[in-house]
């Protein structure tokens, strides 16, 4: 297909080449819109091909230069070829945003081990795969920026969220390591830790507790920030190169308290855990084998491309 031509940003500021995983919805889609509005060139990846197509049409209609390819972050091959596609398309890669992620909820004894494997492969290993592929390109170039999307859950360990908290804490640790490790190569690394805000995260969330998705949606609805707000904060902050990007200002005091007075912080978390236990005793969770069967790994039901296949880069012209 012919290349997409687009309006360029002024010669004073070169358009950057940006790869975004999980770009078809939520924060990924908001980030794509934000980067496109600033004149950057986008290579978008997601398992939701129809969502990618719709977003690409939207952005190219506004003059952006956008291409996409199906990408399951559980696949080494698909993540590396997404990065390679951006380099092949524009000759360079400036930014990768490892954004794709899922959620899980449940007490440690109620969470299925398969759910642990599922969330670790996506939330942690998906980010590792992106960092692995992009850092090799960045080292050859002598510059680049890695933005890993974690969560405040990676900094604050709320009860009954062990699987999710663990993966996000691991992304924070990975980012902290790479922030130092890659600095000598001219590569910046930032980790984004937002609180609750409205996204489609509950669409694939796994929990042994019926109705938990509705409860989380209510928490998201209370946020003072939208996905677009978070995206703007991330893009602006990342340009300055900080390690931590915490979009929700109201969540920062909790993190500071955990670091400054951990005894007080964990006393509060234990009180939360006690309330959860009391509530569970009044309304015991009925774990249904059937409900578990209804929740399938994203990779097996949505990914249109197997890890051994190579998908073409798609461009949408207007």
KALINFEN-V944622 format. One record per backbone hydrogen bond with DSSP energy under -0.5 kcal/mol. CO is the residue of the C=O (numbers start at 1). NH is the residue of the N-H. E is the energy in kcal/mol with one decimal. If there is no record, write none. Layout:
# KALINFEN-V944622
co;nh;e
CO;NH;E
CO;NH;E
This chain:
# KALINFEN-V944622
co;nh;e
10;13;-2.0
16;18;-0.6
16;41;-3.4
17;94;-2.3
17;95;-2.1
18;43;-2.8
19;97;-3.0
20;45;-2.6
22;25;-0.6
25;28;-0.8
25;29;-1.3
26;30;-2.0
27;31;-2.8
28;32;-2.2
29;33;-2.2
30;34;-2.1
31;35;-2.9
32;36;-2.5
33;37;-2.1
34;38;-0.9
35;38;-0.7
35;40;-2.1
36;39;-1.9
40;65;-0.5
41;18;-3.1
42;44;-0.5
42;67;-2.4
43;20;-1.8
44;69;-2.1
45;22;-0.7
45;23;-2.2
46;71;-2.3
47;49;-1.3
48;52;-2.0
49;53;-2.7
50;54;-2.2
51;55;-2.2
52;56;-2.6
53;57;-2.3
54;58;-2.2
55;59;-2.4
56;60;-2.7
57;61;-1.9
58;62;-0.5
59;62;-0.8
59;64;-2.2
60;63;-1.8
63;7;-1.0
64;66;-0.7
65;42;-2.5
66;316;-0.6
67;44;-2.6
68;314;-3.7
69;46;-0.8
71;73;-0.6
72;75;-2.3
74;76;-0.6
75;79;-1.9
76;80;-2.2
77;81;-2.5
78;82;-1.4
79;83;-1.8
80;84;-2.5
81;85;-2.1
82;86;-1.4
83;87;-1.8
84;88;-2.7
85;89;-2.2
86;90;-2.4
87;91;-2.6
94;145;-1.7
95;19;-2.6
96;98;-0.6
96;147;-2.7
97;21;-2.2
97;99;-1.4
98;149;-2.4
103;206;-1.7
105;208;-0.6
106;162;-0.6
107;110;-1.4
107;111;-1.4
112;115;-0.6
112;116;-1.5
113;117;-2.3
114;118;-2.3
115;119;-2.5
116;120;-2.4
117;121;-2.1
118;122;-1.5
119;123;-2.5
119;124;-0.6
120;124;-1.2
120;125;-2.7
122;126;-0.5
124;128;-2.5
125;129;-2.8
126;130;-1.6
127;131;-2.7
128;132;-2.7
129;133;-2.3
130;134;-2.5
131;135;-2.4
132;136;-1.0
133;137;-1.0
134;138;-2.9
135;139;-2.5
136;140;-1.5
137;141;-2.0
138;142;-2.7
138;143;-1.2
144;188;-2.4
145;96;-2.3
146;148;-0.5
146;190;-2.6
147;98;-2.3
147;149;-0.5
148;150;-0.8
148;192;-3.0
151;154;-1.9
152;155;-1.5
152;156;-3.0
155;157;-0.5
156;158;-1.4
158;161;-0.9
160;106;-2.9
161;165;-3.4
162;166;-2.3
163;167;-1.9
164;168;-2.2
165;169;-2.7
166;170;-2.0
167;171;-1.7
168;172;-1.9
169;173;-2.4
170;174;-2.7
171;175;-2.4
172;176;-2.6
173;177;-2.2
174;178;-2.6
175;179;-2.3
176;180;-1.0
177;180;-0.5
177;181;-2.7
178;182;-2.6
180;183;-0.7
180;184;-0.6
182;185;-1.5
182;187;-1.7
183;186;-1.7
186;144;-0.9
186;188;-0.5
188;146;-3.1
190;148;-2.7
191;245;-2.4
192;150;-3.0
194;152;-2.6
200;203;-1.8
201;204;-1.0
206;105;-2.9
208;210;-0.7
209;212;-1.5
211;215;-1.8
212;216;-2.5
213;217;-2.1
214;218;-1.7
215;219;-1.7
216;220;-2.4
217;221;-2.1
218;222;-0.9
219;222;-0.6
220;198;-0.5
220;223;-1.5
226;230;-2.4
227;231;-2.4
228;232;-2.2
229;233;-2.2
230;234;-2.6
231;235;-2.6
232;236;-2.3
233;237;-2.6
234;238;-2.9
235;239;-1.1
237;240;-1.8
237;241;-0.5
237;242;-0.7
238;241;-1.1
243;191;-3.4
245;193;-2.9
245;247;-0.6
247;249;-1.0
248;251;-1.5
248;252;-0.6
249;252;-1.0
249;253;-0.5
251;254;-0.6
251;255;-1.2
252;256;-2.5
253;257;-2.6
254;258;-2.3
255;259;-1.8
256;260;-2.7
257;261;-2.8
261;264;-0.6
261;265;-2.1
262;266;-2.9
263;267;-1.5
264;268;-1.8
265;269;-1.8
266;270;-2.2
267;271;-1.7
268;272;-1.8
269;273;-2.3
270;274;-2.1
271;275;-1.9
272;276;-2.1
273;277;-2.2
274;278;-2.3
275;279;-2.2
276;280;-2.4
277;281;-2.0
278;282;-1.2
279;283;-1.6
285;287;-0.9
286;288;-0.6
287;289;-0.5
288;292;-1.5
289;293;-1.8
290;294;-1.3
292;295;-1.3
294;296;-0.7
297;300;-0.8
297;301;-1.2
298;301;-0.5
298;302;-2.5
298;303;-0.9
299;303;-0.6
306;309;-1.6
309;311;-0.5
314;68;-2.6
315;317;-0.5
